[in-house]
Structure formats: structure tokens, C-alpha cells
Amino acid sequence: MELFHATSPDNIPSITRNNFDWRRSVRTKFGEGVSFSPNAGYANLHCNRSNPLRRAMFVVKVLFNSSCSGHSTMKLPFLADTSTG
């Protein structure tokens, strides 16, 4: 799936060199991890607001098996229990 991730331009070298790393996340509105959105405007809306004039947008192809709605207290790893009905 093609998704968007907005961030500070200062993060571009680290992301391009090391990929997205949830351990480097500072703001975790949706819990620990890296968030992506299918909507560029939504990704931009939740980008670092401390510098509203300078932002970078990554368009990435993300392969995933399942997803969930996050919240600020969510911890990694999120493992859904699919063994019960």
C-alpha cells in the first residue's frame, strides 16, 4: 500500500540512511511506532507543529498484514490474538 509520512526535514538523513525506526520516535500520539497515512494532508496535519513552514513528506510502499487504531499509551509490539474467536 502506498502511504505518507510527514516529518521534519532534519530527519531526512536518518530515515534515508537507517529506514524508519520506531525507537527514534519522539512524539507518539498514536502509541510507540511509526505512523503512516493513506492521506498526505492528514499526515501533514500531524507532523511536528513546532516548525510549520518546513516539512518533509515521504511516500512509501508499506507491506502489512494487519492494522489497528493507535492511542498515546499503546506499547510495542502489538500482537493481535487471532487464536480466539
N, C-alpha and C positions, 0 to 999 in steps of 0.2 A: 504494500500500500504506500502511496506517495503522501508524505506528511511534512508538516512545517515545524521548525523550532526556531524561535527568536531569542537572541541573546545580545550581550554587549559585544561590540567589535573587539574588545580586549580579549575575549575568549576564543576568537577565531584560530590563533596559532595552536593553542592547546587542543582544541577539538579536532582540527585537521591533522595534528600530529598523533594524538592519543585516542581519538574517537570520543564519543560521548561517554562520560564516566559519572555515574550517579554519586560516587563518593566525593566528587568535587562540587556538588550542588550546595548552594548557599541558601537560596530561597526554596522552600519546599511546600508551596501552597497545596499541592495535591499529594503530599507524602514524599518519602525518600524515593528518589529515582529521577529520571529524565522524562519530561513530558513533551509530547508531540500532539499536533492538532491537524485535522484534515482541512482546517480553515486558516489561511495566512493571517487574516485580520484578527482572529481570536488569539493566535499565537503571539502576535504583535501586542495585543491588548495586555497580555500577562507577562510581557517582557519587563526587564528591570526599569522601573519608572524613575530611578534617580538620575538618569541621563536620557530624557525623552527625545532628544534630537539625533542621537547616534545609536543605531541598532543594526544588527546583522540578522539575516534570515537564512537558515539552512533549509533546503528542500531535500529530503532524504527518502530513500526507499526502505521501509521498515517491514521486516518479516515477523509476524507474531502469531501465536497460537490462540491466545485469548486476551481479553482486556477487562478492566474494571474501572469504576469511578473511584477516584482517589480522594483523600481528605488529609489535612495537615498532620494528623497523628499517625498515619499509616507507616508501618515499618516494612523494610525488605527482609527477606523475599516474600512476596505474596504468592502463596501456593493454594490454589483452589482445590478443595477436597471433592473430587469427582467420583469417589467410590461410594458415596451415599446418594440416594435418590432424592 
